[in-house]
Amino acid sequence: MNATNTDLRPAIVNPLRHLLELLDRRAFAELDRRARAQGWQVIRPSLLTRVYRNRNFDSLSPCAACAGEGVTVRGACRTCVGSGRVRS
């Protein structure tokens, strides 16, 4: 690659990156707004990618009565109602 190409590359990449970020924000604007209104965490690991996480899952832990399996020797666990999770 010669010096001219390396000098032009940042000028080409930055506008493309800017355009992608604009599209990213517009494409996910409504979904992000709704998720935040419900108290969800919105994570942007990369362009055009979102991870939506309900923070209520932070308060769940494995059921001690069934070791998180949801069943015991007698059948469905009564403590967690078969889900394997209880609120901490």
Stockholm file with secondary structure:
# STOCKHOLM 1.0

chainA/1-88         MNATNTDLRPAIVNPLRHLLELLDRRAFAELDRRARAQGWQVIRPSLLTRVYRNRNFDSLSPCAACAGEGVTVRGACRTCVGSGRVRS
#=GR chainA/1-88 SS CCHHHHHHHHHHHHHHHHHHHHHHHHHHHHHHHHHHHTTEEEEEEETTEEEEEEGGGGGEEECTTTTTSSEETTEECTTTTTSSEEEC
#=GC SS_cons        CCHHHHHHHHHHHHHHHHHHHHHHHHHHHHHHHHHHHTTEEEEEEETTEEEEEEGGGGGEEECTTTTTSSEETTEECTTTTTSSEEEC
//
